[in-house]
Amino acid sequence: MAGRESGAVIWHLAVLPEYRRNHVAVSLWEEVKKQLSRKGIRYCEVWTQEDEASNCWYLSQGFHNIQDRNWLRCYARPSQADWFLNRENVGEIYGVEEMIFEVTPSRRQEIEAYCYRIDEVRLYAMELER
């Protein structure tokens, strides 16, 4: 929990495409807030990735992006993995098929040329009403 002793994390909140725009997600979230309140939980967070619709939805519900906790999940091209590996430290390996690592968003430009995919992972948090 982003520096908290207790709270809740939303792992999945999804609505099938045919039910979107019918306030299903909002109804689910309102019910979750009621249940959290009954349990005395006053903090909730969610981690998202490159889904702008989800990011906008969480913001519209009152969550705030905690930017200094965001990070990039990077998928390195196998041919570029040596740039990231110090083979003296690793010892003999038989090759890298895929390398996934995490860095701060400020390093995006530095690592872009070496990665075939970069997902920005964002933390959204909310203090719930009492």
PAKOL-729773 format. One record per atom (N, C-alpha, C, CB): x, y negated, z negated; residue in one letter. Coordinates in steps of 0.1 Angstrom, whole numbers, plus 5000, padded with zeros to 4 digits. Glycine has a CB too. Example, Ala and Ser with C-alpha at 12.3 -4.5 7.8 and 13.67 -1.06 7.14 Angstrom:
# PAKOL-729773
513250574922A 512350454922A 513250334922A 511350454910A 512850224929S 513750114929S 512950004921S 514150064943S 
END
This chain:
# PAKOL-729773
500850125000M 500050005000M 500949885000M 499150004988M 501249825009A 501849685010A 502149624997A 501049595019A 502849684988G 503249624976G 502249634965G 503649484978G 501149704967R 500049714957R 500149854950R 498649704964R 499649854938E 499549974930E 498450064935E 499549954915E 497350004938S 496150074943S 495450004953S 495250104931S 494650074961G 493850014971G 493350124981G 494649904979G 492950084992A 492450175002A 493150155015A 490850165004A 493250255023V 493750255037V 492750305046V 495150325038V 492450235057I 491650295067I 492550365077I 490750175075I 492350495078W 493150575087W 492450585101W 493350715082W 491150595101H 490450605114H 489050535113H 490250745119H 488750445122L 487450395123L 487150375138L 487350255115L 486350465143A 486150475157A 484650485160A 486950585163A 484350435172V 482950445177V 483050485191V 482150305175V 482250585194L 482150635208L 481750525217L 481250755209L 482350525230P 482050415239P 480550395241P 482650445252P 479750495242E 478350475244E 477550405233E 477650605248E 478250395221Y 477550335210Y 478250205206Y 477650425198Y 479250165213R 479850035211R 478949915214R 481150015218R 479149805208R 478349685209R 476949705203R 478149655224R 476749795194N 475549815187N 475749795172N 474949955190N 476849735168H 477149705154H 477349825146H 475949625148H 477749945152V 477950065144V 479250045136V 478150185154V 480349995141A 481549975133A 481349875122A 482649915142A 480549775124V 480249675113V 479449745102V 479549555118V 478449825106S 477649905096S 478549995088S 476549975103S 479450065095L 480350155088L 481250085078L 481250235098L 481749975082W 482649895074W 481849835062W 483249775082W 480649795064E 479849735053E 479549845043E 478449685058E 479349965047E 479050085038E 480350115030E 478550205045E 481450115037V 482750145031V 483050035020V 483950145041V 482849915023K 483049805013K 482149825001K 482749665019K 480949865002K 480049894991K 480650004982K 478649934995K 481150114989Q 481650224981Q 482950194974Q 481850344991Q 483850114981L 485050074975L 484749984962L 485949994985L 483749894964S 483449804953S 482949884941S 482349704957S 482049984943R 481550074933R 482750144925R 480650174938R 483850164932K 484950234926K 485950134920K 485650324937K 485650004921G 486549904916G 487749874925G 487049944903G 487749914937I 488849894946I 488749754953I 489050004957I 489749674952R 489649534956R 490549504968R 489849444945R 491249604973Y 492249574984Y 492149684994Y 493749574978Y 492149645007C 492149745018C 493049705029C 490649755023C 493749805035E 494649775046E 494449875057E 496149775041E 494849835069V 494849925080V 496049885089V 493449905088V 496549995095W 497649975105W 497150005118W 498850075101W 497449915128T 496949935142T 498149935151T 495949825146T 497849965164Q 498949965174Q 498549865185Q 499350105179Q 498749915197E 498549825209E 497049815213E 499349875220E 496149835205D 494749825209D 494249685205D 493849935202D 494249595215E 493849455212E 492449445207E 494049365224E 491549525212A 490149515208A 490049555193A 489249615216A 490749655189S 490849685174S 491449575166S 491549815172S 492549515171N 493149405164N 492249295162N 494449365171N 491549255173C 490549145172C 489349175163C 490049115186C 488949305163W 487849345154W 488149325140W 487349485157W 489349375136Y 489749365122Y 489849215118Y 491149435120Y 490449135126L 490548995123L 489148935121L 491248915134L 488148975130S 486848925129S 486048965116S 485948965141S 486549075110Q 485949125098Q 486649065085Q 486049275097Q 487548975087G 488248905076G 489548955072G 487348915065G 490049055079F 491449105076F 492449005081F 491649245083F 493549005075H 494648915079H 495848995083H 495048815068H 496548955094N 497749025098N 498948985089N 498049005113N 499549075083I 500749045075I 501949065083I 500849145061I 502348965091Q 503348975101Q 504649025097Q 503448845108Q 505048995085D 506449035081D 506449185077D 506848965068D 505349255078R 505249405076R 505049475090R 504149435067R 504849405101N 504749465114N 506049525118N 504249365124N 506049625127W 507249685132W 506949745146W 507749795122W 508049775153L 507949835166L 508249975165L 508849755176L 507450065172R 507750205174R 508350215188R 506550295171R 509550255189C 510250255202C 510550395207C 511550175202C 510250415219Y 510550545226Y 511650525235Y 509250605233Y 512850585232A 514050555240A 514050655252A 515350575231A 514550605263R 514850685274R 515950785271R 515150605287R 515850915274P 516951005270P 518250965275P 516651145276P 518350905287S 519550865293S 520150745285S 519450825308S 519350675277Q 519850565270Q 520050595255Q 518850445271Q 519850715251A 519950755236A 521250725230A 519550895234A 522350745238D 523750725233D 523850585227D 524750745244D 523150485233W 523250355228W 522950345213W 522450255236W 521950435209F 521450425196F 522150525186F 520050455196F 522850625192L 523450735184L 524950715183L 523150865190L 525450735171N 526850735168N 527250885167N 527250655155N 527650945178R 527951085179R 528951135168R 528351125193R 529851055164E 530851095154E 530051125141E 531850985152E 529051045138N 528251065126N 527351185127N 527450945122N 526851215138V 525851315140V 526451455142V 524951285153V 527651455148G 528351585151G 527851635164G 528051685139G 528051765167E 527651825179E 526151835180E 528351955181E 525551785190I 524151805193I 524051845208I 523351675191I 522951905211Y 522751965225Y 521951875234Y 522152095224Y 521751755230G 521051665239G 519851605231G 520651725251G 519351495237V 518251425231V 517151435241V 518551285227V 516051495238E 514851495247E 514051375246E 514051625245E 513851325234E 513051205231E 513551155218E 511551235231E 513651025217M 514050955205M 513050845202M 515550895207M 512550855190I 511550755186I 512150695173I 510150825183I 512150565173F 512650495161F 511950365159F 514150465164F 512150305148E 511450185144E 512350065142E 510650205131E 511949945146V 512749825144V 511749715141V 513649795156V 512349605137T 511549485134T 511149425148T 512249385126T 509949355148P 509549295161P 510549195167P 508249225159P 511349135158S 512349035163S 513349095172S 513048965152S 513549225172R 514549295181R 513949345194R 515149415173R 512649315197R 512049365210R 512849335222R 510649295211R 513349215224Q 514049185236Q 515349255237Q 514349025237Q 516049275226E 517249355225E 517149495230E 517849345211E 516049565226I 515849705229I 515049745241I 515349775216I 514349645247E 513449665258E 514049755269E 512949535263E 515249715273A 515849785284A 516149935281A 517149715288A 516149975269Y 516450115265Y 515250195263Y 517350115253Y 514150135262C 512950215258C 511850215270C 512250145246C 511250325271Y 510150335282Y 508850295276Y 510150475287Y 508750285263R 507450255256R 507850185243R 506550375255R 507150075240I 507250015227I 505849975222I 508149885228I 505450025210D 504149995204D 504449905192D 503450125200D 503749795192E 503849705180E 502849765170E 503649555183E 503249795158V 502449845147V 502249735138V 503149975140V 500949705136R 500549585128R 499849625115R 499749485136R 500149555105L 499449575092L 498349455090L 500449575080L 497149495088Y 496049405084Y 495649445070Y 494849415094Y 495349335062A 494949365049A 493849265045A 496149345039A 493049305035M 491949225030M 491749245015M 490649265037M 491549135008E 491149134994E 489649134994E 491749004986E 489049244988L 487649254988L 486949174978L 487249404987L 485749134980E 485049054971E 484649134958E 483748994977E 484549064947R 484149134935R 482649144934R 484749064923R 
END
